[in-house]
């Protein structure tokens, strides 16, 4: 997802950060997975590879998987902001994955 997304979400999800800002864009999916566990991050993704990792490894980390084909940043933001209450509830429960459309 775009590096602009977390900045646009700060009002709704103030701890949002992109892998680019963490300087881990060169990490493999497995390394991002481990980083998220170590630093208590949830992963927000449009990448089905994290779905497969979650099925293989369980959680943590929590995965928020946006199932939406190619779309503009505004559409991704609308999905995330529209699901704010569901996301906040998900982050507190024991479930490992939240799927958003």
KOLLOMAR-224065 format. One record per residue: x, y, z of N, C-alpha, C in turn; residue number from 0; residue in one letter. Coordinates in nm, 2 decimals. Layout:
BEGIN
- n_xx:n_yy:n_zz:ca_xx:ca_yy:ca_zz:c_xx:c_yy:c_zz:loza:kemi
- X:Y:Z:X:Y:Z:X:Y:Z:NUM:A
...
This chain:
BEGIN
- n_xx:n_yy:n_zz:ca_xx:ca_yy:ca_zz:c_xx:c_yy:c_zz:loza:kemi
- 0.08:-0.12:0.00:0.00:0.00:0.00:0.09:0.12:0.00:0:X
- 0.03:0.23:-0.03:0.10:0.36:-0.04:0.16:0.40:0.09:1:X
- 0.27:0.46:0.08:0.34:0.52:0.20:0.26:0.63:0.26:2:X
- 0.16:0.69:0.18:0.08:0.80:0.22:-0.03:0.76:0.32:3:X
- -0.07:0.63:0.31:-0.19:0.58:0.39:-0.17:0.61:0.54:4:X
- -0.06:0.56:0.60:-0.06:0.59:0.75:-0.06:0.73:0.79:5:X
- 0.00:0.82:0.71:-0.01:0.96:0.75:-0.16:1.01:0.74:6:X
- -0.23:0.97:0.64:-0.37:1.01:0.63:-0.46:0.95:0.74:7:X
- -0.41:0.84:0.80:-0.49:0.77:0.91:-0.46:0.82:1.05:8:X
- -0.36:0.91:1.06:-0.32:0.95:1.20:-0.43:1.00:1.29:9:X
- -0.53:1.07:1.23:-0.65:1.12:1.31:-0.73:1.00:1.36:10:X
- -0.73:0.89:1.29:-0.82:0.77:1.33:-0.74:0.66:1.40:11:X
- -0.62:0.64:1.35:-0.53:0.54:1.41:-0.39:0.60:1.43:12:X
- -0.37:0.67:1.54:-0.25:0.76:1.55:-0.11:0.68:1.55:13:X
- -0.12:0.55:1.58:0.01:0.47:1.58:0.04:0.41:1.44:14:X
- -0.03:0.44:1.34:-0.01:0.38:1.21:0.13:0.42:1.15:15:X
- 0.20:0.33:1.10:0.33:0.35:1.04:0.35:0.26:0.92:16:X
- 0.42:0.31:0.82:0.44:0.23:0.70:0.58:0.16:0.71:17:X
- 0.60:0.04:0.65:0.73:-0.02:0.65:0.84:0.07:0.60:18:X
- 0.80:0.16:0.51:0.90:0.25:0.45:0.96:0.34:0.57:19:X
- 0.87:0.39:0.65:0.92:0.47:0.76:1.00:0.39:0.87:20:X
- 0.97:0.27:0.87:1.05:0.18:0.97:1.18:0.13:0.91:21:X
- 1.20:0.17:0.78:1.32:0.13:0.70:1.33:-0.02:0.69:22:X
- 1.22:-0.09:0.67:1.22:-0.24:0.66:1.16:-0.28:0.52:23:X
- 1.16:-0.19:0.42:1.10:-0.23:0.29:1.18:-0.34:0.23:24:X
- 1.30:-0.36:0.26:1.38:-0.47:0.20:1.36:-0.60:0.27:25:X
- 1.28:-0.60:0.38:1.25:-0.73:0.45:1.16:-0.82:0.37:26:X
- 1.17:-0.95:0.39:1.08:-1.04:0.33:0.95:-1.04:0.41:27:X
- 0.85:-1.10:0.36:0.72:-1.11:0.43:0.74:-1.18:0.57:28:X
- 0.82:-1.28:0.57:0.85:-1.35:0.70:0.92:-1.26:0.80:29:X
- 1.01:-1.18:0.75:1.08:-1.08:0.84:0.99:-0.97:0.89:30:X
- 0.90:-0.92:0.80:0.80:-0.83:0.84:0.71:-0.89:0.94:31:X
- 0.67:-1.01:0.92:0.59:-1.08:1.02:0.66:-1.09:1.16:32:X
- 0.78:-1.13:1.16:0.86:-1.13:1.29:0.87:-0.99:1.35:33:X
- 0.90:-0.89:1.27:0.91:-0.76:1.32:0.78:-0.71:1.38:34:X
- 0.67:-0.74:1.32:0.54:-0.71:1.38:0.52:-0.77:1.51:35:X
- 0.56:-0.90:1.52:0.54:-0.97:1.65:0.63:-0.90:1.76:36:X
- 0.76:-0.88:1.72:0.85:-0.82:1.82:0.81:-0.68:1.87:37:X
- 0.75:-0.60:1.78:0.72:-0.47:1.81:0.57:-0.44:1.83:38:X
- 0.49:-0.55:1.84:0.35:-0.55:1.88:0.27:-0.47:1.78:39:X
- 0.30:-0.49:1.65:0.22:-0.43:1.54:0.12:-0.52:1.48:40:X
- 0.01:-0.47:1.44:-0.08:-0.54:1.35:-0.04:-0.51:1.21:41:X
- -0.06:-0.60:1.11:-0.02:-0.57:0.97:-0.15:-0.55:0.90:42:X
- -0.15:-0.43:0.83:-0.26:-0.40:0.74:-0.21:-0.42:0.60:43:X
- -0.27:-0.50:0.52:-0.22:-0.54:0.39:-0.33:-0.56:0.29:44:X
- -0.29:-0.56:0.16:-0.37:-0.60:0.05:-0.31:-0.73:-0.01:45:X
- -0.20:-0.77:0.05:-0.12:-0.89:0.00:-0.17:-1.02:0.06:46:X
- -0.22:-1.11:-0.03:-0.27:-1.24:0.01:-0.16:-1.33:0.08:47:X
- -0.03:-1.29:0.05:0.08:-1.37:0.12:0.07:-1.37:0.27:48:X
- 0.02:-1.25:0.33:0.01:-1.25:0.47:-0.11:-1.33:0.52:49:X
- -0.21:-1.35:0.44:-0.32:-1.44:0.47:-0.27:-1.58:0.48:50:X
- -0.18:-1.62:0.38:-0.12:-1.75:0.39:-0.03:-1.77:0.51:51:X
- 0.05:-1.67:0.54:0.13:-1.68:0.66:0.05:-1.69:0.78:52:X
- -0.06:-1.62:0.79:-0.15:-1.63:0.91:-0.21:-1.77:0.92:53:X
- -0.24:-1.83:0.81:-0.30:-1.96:0.81:-0.19:-2.07:0.85:54:X
- -0.07:-2.04:0.81:0.04:-2.13:0.84:0.10:-2.12:0.98:55:X
- 0.10:-1.99:1.03:0.17:-1.96:1.16:0.08:-1.93:1.27:56:X
- -0.05:-1.89:1.24:-0.13:-1.84:1.35:-0.10:-1.70:1.38:57:X
- -0.14:-1.66:1.49:-0.11:-1.52:1.53:-0.06:-1.52:1.68:58:X
- 0.02:-1.42:1.72:0.03:-1.29:1.65:0.13:-1.30:1.53:59:X
- 0.13:-1.19:1.46:0.06:-1.06:1.47:-0.08:-1.07:1.41:60:X
- -0.16:-0.97:1.44:-0.29:-0.96:1.39:-0.28:-0.91:1.25:61:X
- -0.37:-0.96:1.16:-0.36:-0.92:1.02:-0.50:-0.85:0.98:62:X
- -0.49:-0.74:0.92:-0.61:-0.67:0.87:-0.59:-0.68:0.72:63:X
- -0.66:-0.76:0.65:-0.65:-0.79:0.51:-0.76:-0.72:0.43:64:X
- -0.72:-0.63:0.35:-0.81:-0.55:0.26:-0.82:-0.63:0.13:65:X
- -0.94:-0.68:0.10:-0.96:-0.75:-0.02:-1.03:-0.66:-0.12:66:X
- -0.94:-0.59:-0.19:-0.99:-0.49:-0.29:-0.88:-0.49:-0.40:67:X
- -0.92:-0.51:-0.52:-0.82:-0.51:-0.63:-0.75:-0.37:-0.64:68:X
- -0.70:-0.35:-0.75:-0.63:-0.22:-0.77:-0.73:-0.11:-0.74:69:X
- -0.69:-0.02:-0.65:-0.78:0.09:-0.62:-0.70:0.21:-0.57:70:X
- -0.76:0.32:-0.57:-0.70:0.45:-0.52:-0.68:0.45:-0.37:71:X
- -0.58:0.53:-0.33:-0.56:0.55:-0.18:-0.69:0.59:-0.11:72:X
- -0.77:0.68:-0.18:-0.89:0.72:-0.12:-0.99:0.61:-0.08:73:X
- -0.99:0.51:-0.17:-1.08:0.39:-0.15:-1.03:0.31:-0.03:74:X
- -0.90:0.29:-0.02:-0.84:0.22:0.10:-0.87:0.30:0.23:75:X
- -0.85:0.43:0.22:-0.88:0.51:0.34:-1.02:0.50:0.38:76:X
- -1.11:0.50:0.28:-1.26:0.49:0.31:-1.29:0.36:0.38:77:X
- -1.23:0.25:0.33:-1.25:0.12:0.39:-1.20:0.12:0.54:78:X
- -1.08:0.17:0.56:-1.02:0.16:0.69:-1.10:0.25:0.79:79:X
- -1.13:0.37:0.75:-1.20:0.47:0.84:-1.34:0.42:0.86:80:X
- -1.40:0.36:0.76:-1.54:0.31:0.77:-1.54:0.19:0.87:81:X
- -1.43:0.12:0.88:-1.43:0.00:0.97:-1.36:0.03:1.10:82:X
- -1.35:0.16:1.14:-1.27:0.20:1.26:-1.32:0.12:1.38:83:X
- -1.45:0.12:1.41:-1.50:0.05:1.53:-1.47:-0.10:1.52:84:X
- -1.49:-0.16:1.40:-1.46:-0.30:1.39:-1.31:-0.33:1.41:85:X
- -1.22:-0.24:1.36:-1.08:-0.26:1.38:-1.04:-0.24:1.52:86:X
- -1.09:-0.14:1.59:-1.05:-0.12:1.73:-1.10:-0.24:1.81:87:X
- -1.22:-0.30:1.78:-1.27:-0.41:1.86:-1.18:-0.54:1.82:88:X
- -1.14:-0.55:1.70:-1.06:-0.66:1.65:-0.92:-0.66:1.73:89:X
- -0.86:-0.54:1.74:-0.73:-0.53:1.80:-0.73:-0.57:1.95:90:X
- -0.85:-0.57:2.01:-0.86:-0.61:2.15:-0.91:-0.75:2.17:91:X
- -0.96:-0.82:2.06:-1.01:-0.95:2.08:-0.90:-1.06:2.05:92:X
- -0.94:-1.18:2.06:-0.84:-1.29:2.04:-0.83:-1.34:1.89:93:X
- -0.91:-1.28:1.80:-0.90:-1.32:1.67:-0.77:-1.28:1.60:94:X
- -0.73:-1.35:1.50:-0.60:-1.32:1.44:-0.61:-1.24:1.31:95:X
- -0.73:-1.25:1.24:-0.75:-1.18:1.11:-0.88:-1.11:1.10:96:X
- -0.87:-0.99:1.04:-0.99:-0.92:1.01:-0.99:-0.89:0.86:97:X
- -1.09:-0.93:0.79:-1.10:-0.92:0.64:-1.19:-0.80:0.61:98:X
- -1.14:-0.70:0.54:-1.23:-0.59:0.50:-1.24:-0.59:0.35:99:X
- -1.36:-0.54:0.30:-1.38:-0.53:0.16:-1.43:-0.39:0.12:100:X
